[in-house]
Amino acid sequence: MKKNILLIGCLVVIASCGRYSKVVDLPKKDQMQENSRIYGEVDGPARQSKNTYPTPADAADQSARIKEILFNGKKPVSAPVAQEVSAPANAETAPVDSAATK
């Protein structure tokens, strides 16, 4: 039984390989110009980029409400800021002043 299921599965995989992996040439420029409904203006901007939408008056309030819902009132965790630690300088670890040695 397992052998039959494996055989049928292999046949399905082999049969589907050639069906979806065909190389399709890109349409030529004259074909694109003939079908402007699909390809839009040839060598021009996309039709969707021409659409502009006004910003709603409550955009800031709405984004704050969405942020509240997503983060549940918690502020996002940011990376800790490195702080300088001053250590006591002694003769061995004290930096050498190049002006003083001249």
Backbone as a chain_set.jsonl record, in Angstrom:
{"seq": "MKKNILLIGCLVVIASCGRYSKVVDLPKKDQMQENSRIYGEVDGPARQSKNTYPTPADAADQSARIKEILFNGKKPVSAPVAQEVSAPANAETAPVDSAATK", "coords": {"N": [[0.822, -1.201, 0.0], [1.893, 1.28, 0.857], [3.854, 1.492, -1.026], [2.413, 1.86, -3.385], [1.217, 4.358, -2.91], [3.479, 5.962, -2.772], [4.421, 5.625, -5.383], [2.314, 6.782, -6.882], [2.459, 9.393, -5.904], [5.023, 10.137, -6.812], [4.568, 10.042, -9.581], [2.733, 12.142, -9.892], [4.314, 14.335, -9.152], [6.332, 14.245, -11.103], [4.786, 14.589, -13.407], [3.872, 17.196, -13.073], [6.104, 18.779, -13.225], [7.052, 19.616, -15.827], [4.954, 21.12, -16.68], [4.676, 23.627, -15.382], [7.108, 24.87, -15.565], [7.854, 26.102, -17.914], [9.644, 28.152, -20.177], [8.853, 31.42, -20.809], [8.8, 33.86, -23.2], [9.377, 37.371, -22.883], [6.911, 39.852, -23.658], [7.036, 41.699, -26.709], [7.762, 45.183, -27.503], [5.886, 46.289, -29.292], [3.747, 44.534, -28.957], [3.074, 45.132, -26.366], [2.184, 47.765, -26.646], [-0.109, 47.379, -28.156], [-1.846, 46.188, -26.353], [-2.806, 47.974, -24.12], [-4.377, 47.935, -21.879], [-3.519, 45.911, -20.24], [-0.687, 46.199, -20.059], [-0.315, 48.916, -19.684], [1.0, 52.254, -20.107], [3.631, 52.167, -22.348], [7.005, 52.259, -21.435], [6.437, 54.185, -19.57], [5.206, 55.593, -16.438], [3.711, 53.462, -13.926], [0.199, 52.784, -13.851], [-0.962, 52.831, -11.332], [0.66, 54.534, -9.897], [-0.174, 57.033, -10.491], [-2.373, 57.563, -8.977], [-3.407, 59.441, -6.251], [-3.962, 59.963, -2.802], [-5.765, 61.777, -0.384], [-4.506, 62.797, 2.828], [-6.035, 61.707, 5.753], [-7.71, 63.691, 8.274], [-7.546, 62.745, 10.869], [-5.246, 61.174, 11.01], [-2.925, 60.99, 12.63], [-4.015, 60.433, 15.163], [-5.273, 58.018, 14.593], [-3.092, 56.395, 13.877], [-1.806, 56.338, 16.341], [-3.702, 54.955, 17.861], [-3.649, 52.472, 16.572], [-1.015, 51.73, 17.066], [-1.155, 51.463, 19.812], [-2.865, 49.267, 20.0], [-1.336, 47.28, 18.721], [1.095, 47.15, 20.196], [0.174, 46.998, 22.75], [0.265, 48.979, 24.738], [2.892, 48.924, 25.511], [6.175, 50.114, 25.267], [8.333, 49.867, 22.438], [11.188, 47.76, 22.649], [14.39, 49.033, 22.829], [17.815, 49.086, 21.744], [20.324, 48.836, 24.241], [22.072, 51.701, 25.45], [25.468, 52.365, 25.169], [27.577, 53.142, 27.862], [30.116, 55.292, 29.043], [32.721, 54.239, 31.149], [34.538, 55.353, 33.783], [37.747, 54.714, 34.895], [40.03, 54.502, 37.616], [43.105, 56.112, 37.071], [46.346, 54.911, 36.967], [49.936, 54.804, 37.154], [50.696, 52.786, 35.41], [48.508, 52.345, 33.678], [47.813, 54.821, 32.786], [47.127, 57.157, 30.177], [49.511, 58.205, 27.766], [50.708, 61.434, 27.344], [51.407, 62.987, 24.426], [52.429, 65.546, 24.008], [53.66, 66.199, 26.375], [55.841, 64.523, 26.488], [57.677, 65.474, 24.705]], "CA": [[0.0, 0.0, 0.0], [2.78, 2.444, 0.915], [4.579, 1.529, -2.294], [1.496, 2.425, -4.373], [1.062, 5.789, -2.609], [4.729, 6.577, -3.174], [4.453, 5.608, -6.846], [1.356, 7.789, -7.359], [3.024, 10.698, -5.567], [6.124, 10.414, -7.747], [3.983, 10.319, -10.895], [2.144, 13.486, -9.848], [5.411, 15.304, -9.134], [6.991, 14.218, -12.417], [3.867, 15.136, -14.396], [3.686, 18.633, -12.892], [7.354, 19.518, -13.416], [7.14, 20.248, -17.132], [3.796, 21.972, -16.933], [4.789, 24.971, -14.833], [8.45, 25.429, -15.666], [8.126, 26.504, -19.291], [10.217, 29.48, -20.323], [7.981, 32.267, -21.599], [9.484, 35.084, -23.624], [8.702, 38.619, -22.553], [6.269, 40.43, -24.838], [7.766, 42.764, -27.405], [7.226, 46.52, -27.256], [4.677, 46.508, -30.095], [2.678, 43.776, -28.322], [2.661, 45.884, -25.184], [1.431, 48.939, -27.082], [-1.417, 46.931, -28.626], [-2.68, 45.818, -25.213], [-2.496, 48.945, -23.066], [-5.158, 47.643, -20.679], [-2.716, 45.048, -19.381], [0.675, 46.682, -19.873], [-0.281, 50.345, -19.399], [1.781, 53.05, -21.056], [4.953, 51.574, -22.523], [8.091, 53.138, -20.993], [5.893, 55.246, -18.727], [4.971, 55.158, -15.058], [2.589, 52.558, -13.713], [-1.074, 53.49, -13.67], [-1.248, 52.992, -9.911], [1.43, 55.633, -9.33], [-0.877, 58.295, -10.755], [-3.391, 57.75, -7.948], [-2.991, 60.069, -4.997], [-5.037, 59.956, -1.833], [-5.546, 62.786, 0.65], [-4.257, 62.303, 4.178], [-7.177, 62.04, 6.607], [-7.43, 64.645, 9.345], [-7.251, 62.038, 12.114], [-4.212, 60.178, 10.723], [-2.044, 60.842, 13.788], [-4.772, 59.738, 16.206], [-5.501, 56.642, 14.165], [-1.836, 55.649, 13.99], [-1.562, 56.132, 17.769], [-4.592, 53.883, 18.298], [-3.141, 51.217, 16.013], [0.206, 51.419, 17.817], [-1.61, 51.014, 21.127], [-3.404, 47.921, 19.841], [-0.262, 46.353, 18.362], [2.093, 47.009, 21.241], [-0.544, 46.829, 24.006], [0.705, 49.961, 25.717], [4.306, 48.766, 25.822], [7.078, 50.78, 24.339], [9.242, 48.901, 21.832], [12.484, 47.639, 23.312], [15.48, 49.531, 22.007], [19.129, 48.585, 22.141], [20.879, 49.632, 25.346], [23.079, 52.686, 25.078], [26.745, 52.114, 25.847], [27.989, 54.251, 28.705], [31.544, 55.3, 29.343], [33.041, 53.956, 32.537], [35.85, 55.914, 34.094], [38.513, 53.905, 35.842], [41.132, 55.299, 38.179], [44.337, 55.992, 36.286], [47.59, 54.808, 37.717], [51.101, 55.016, 36.293], [50.774, 51.738, 34.395], [47.414, 52.413, 32.722], [47.537, 56.198, 32.408], [47.51, 57.432, 28.798], [50.723, 59.018, 27.636], [50.475, 62.68, 26.647], [52.508, 63.139, 23.473], [53.005, 66.889, 24.134], [54.486, 66.241, 27.587], [57.059, 63.739, 26.312], [58.585, 66.151, 23.779]], "C": [[0.862, 1.259, 0.0], [3.522, 2.616, -0.399], [3.712, 2.163, -3.384], [1.316, 3.93, -4.163], [2.318, 6.541, -3.029], [4.832, 6.67, -4.694], [3.519, 6.665, -7.424], [1.877, 9.191, -7.066], [4.151, 11.086, -6.506], [5.598, 10.746, -9.133], [3.385, 11.726, -10.956], [3.245, 14.547, -9.905], [6.077, 15.37, -10.508], [6.092, 14.843, -13.475], [3.744, 16.649, -14.278], [4.963, 19.436, -13.167], [7.399, 20.255, -14.744], [6.041, 21.249, -17.39], [4.023, 23.421, -16.506], [6.171, 25.589, -14.999], [8.826, 25.799, -17.091], [8.676, 27.923, -19.299], [9.321, 30.278, -21.26], [8.746, 33.54, -21.937], [8.675, 36.303, -23.208], [8.062, 39.191, -23.807], [7.109, 41.565, -25.417], [7.057, 44.091, -27.184], [5.946, 46.759, -28.052], [3.492, 45.715, -29.547], [2.172, 44.493, -27.077], [1.812, 47.09, -25.565], [0.041, 48.552, -27.564], [-2.357, 46.647, -27.461], [-2.367, 46.733, -24.024], [-3.295, 48.694, -21.788], [-4.345, 46.785, -19.71], [-1.371, 45.671, -19.063], [0.771, 48.172, -19.554], [0.484, 51.101, -20.466], [3.191, 52.464, -21.122], [6.008, 52.629, -22.211], [7.587, 54.327, -20.184], [5.685, 54.732, -17.313], [3.775, 54.214, -14.984], [1.314, 53.361, -13.475], [-1.375, 53.751, -12.196], [-0.499, 54.171, -9.313], [0.781, 56.984, -9.588], [-1.928, 58.592, -9.692], [-2.781, 58.394, -6.712], [-4.203, 60.126, -4.076], [-4.753, 61.004, -0.77], [-5.319, 62.143, 2.013], [-5.444, 62.681, 5.055], [-6.759, 62.941, 7.766], [-7.029, 63.939, 10.64], [-6.166, 60.977, 11.921], [-3.303, 59.946, 11.926], [-2.75, 60.096, 14.918], [-4.976, 58.269, 15.858], [-4.222, 55.814, 14.268], [-1.483, 55.399, 15.458], [-2.442, 55.011, 18.317], [-4.102, 52.524, 17.796], [-1.888, 50.78, 16.759], [-0.144, 50.895, 19.203], [-2.13, 49.577, 21.056], [-2.28, 46.923, 19.587], [0.694, 46.104, 19.511], [1.482, 46.899, 22.632], [-0.019, 47.75, 25.102], [2.164, 49.87, 26.077], [5.127, 49.529, 24.798], [7.99, 49.728, 23.727], [10.599, 48.921, 22.519], [13.555, 48.127, 22.355], [16.788, 48.978, 22.537], [19.666, 49.444, 23.277], [21.992, 50.543, 24.848], [24.348, 52.412, 25.872], [27.141, 53.357, 26.636], [29.492, 54.139, 28.958], [31.744, 55.074, 30.83], [34.432, 54.503, 32.785], [36.515, 55.044, 35.153], [39.622, 54.774, 36.41], [42.414, 55.044, 37.384], [45.524, 55.866, 37.231], [48.741, 54.914, 36.72], [51.174, 53.993, 35.175], [49.723, 51.904, 33.316], [47.113, 53.822, 32.252], [47.959, 56.428, 30.964], [48.7, 58.381, 28.759], [50.364, 60.241, 26.82], [51.657, 62.937, 25.729], [53.17, 64.517, 23.586], [53.952, 66.949, 25.332], [55.787, 65.494, 27.386], [58.048, 64.423, 25.405], [59.443, 67.156, 24.465]], "O": [[0.603, 2.194, -0.758], [3.786, 3.737, -0.836], [4.216, 2.918, -4.215], [1.268, 4.689, -5.131], [2.229, 7.637, -3.582], [5.282, 7.684, -5.227], [3.893, 7.372, -8.36], [1.746, 10.085, -7.902], [4.23, 12.232, -6.947], [6.126, 11.64, -9.795], [3.522, 12.416, -11.966], [3.12, 15.539, -10.623], [6.352, 16.461, -11.009], [6.58, 15.555, -14.353], [3.531, 17.324, -15.285], [4.898, 20.655, -13.325], [7.759, 21.431, -14.771], [6.188, 22.135, -18.233], [3.602, 24.344, -17.204], [6.378, 26.736, -14.602], [10.008, 25.807, -17.434], [8.238, 28.781, -18.533], [9.062, 29.851, -22.386], [9.274, 34.211, -21.051], [7.445, 36.269, -23.184], [8.601, 39.038, -24.903], [7.796, 42.287, -24.694], [5.909, 44.131, -26.739], [5.011, 47.373, -27.537], [2.351, 46.163, -29.654], [0.98, 44.46, -26.773], [0.834, 47.404, -24.886], [-0.9, 49.327, -27.397], [-3.564, 46.853, -27.589], [-1.742, 46.313, -23.05], [-2.925, 49.189, -20.724], [-4.477, 46.925, -18.494], [-0.953, 45.67, -17.905], [1.847, 48.646, -19.186], [0.602, 50.638, -21.6], [3.855, 52.287, -20.102], [5.91, 53.766, -22.674], [8.249, 55.363, -20.125], [5.956, 53.566, -17.025], [2.935, 54.185, -15.883], [1.357, 54.478, -12.959], [-1.974, 54.77, -11.852], [-0.956, 54.757, -8.332], [1.151, 57.977, -8.962], [-2.332, 59.743, -9.522], [-1.759, 57.938, -6.199], [-5.332, 60.316, -4.529], [-3.621, 61.113, -0.3], [-5.868, 61.083, 2.313], [-5.827, 63.85, 5.101], [-5.6, 62.946, 8.18], [-6.253, 64.484, 11.425], [-6.18, 59.964, 12.621], [-2.947, 58.802, 12.209], [-2.157, 59.227, 15.558], [-4.867, 57.391, 16.715], [-4.263, 54.661, 14.697], [-0.919, 54.354, 15.784], [-1.993, 54.209, 19.136], [-4.144, 51.539, 18.532], [-1.717, 49.596, 17.051], [0.507, 49.98, 19.706], [-1.864, 48.77, 21.947], [-2.269, 45.84, 20.172], [1.063, 44.959, 19.773], [2.214, 46.721, 23.605], [0.123, 47.34, 26.254], [2.643, 50.67, 26.882], [4.795, 49.572, 23.613], [8.387, 48.788, 24.414], [11.092, 49.976, 22.918], [13.62, 47.689, 21.206], [16.851, 48.464, 23.654], [19.479, 50.661, 23.271], [22.748, 50.193, 23.942], [24.308, 52.248, 27.091], [27.051, 54.479, 26.138], [30.049, 53.047, 29.07], [31.034, 55.64, 31.662], [35.385, 54.16, 32.084], [35.912, 54.692, 36.167], [40.099, 55.689, 35.738], [42.752, 53.902, 37.072], [45.666, 56.638, 38.179], [48.495, 55.103, 35.528], [51.669, 54.304, 34.092], [50.001, 51.636, 32.147], [46.243, 54.01, 31.402], [49.02, 55.961, 30.549], [48.857, 59.244, 29.622], [49.788, 60.125, 25.739], [52.786, 63.09, 26.196], [54.358, 64.647, 23.288], [54.943, 67.678, 25.299], [56.767, 65.805, 28.062], [59.195, 63.981, 25.337], [60.262, 67.811, 23.821]]}, "num_chains": 1, "name": "protein.A"}
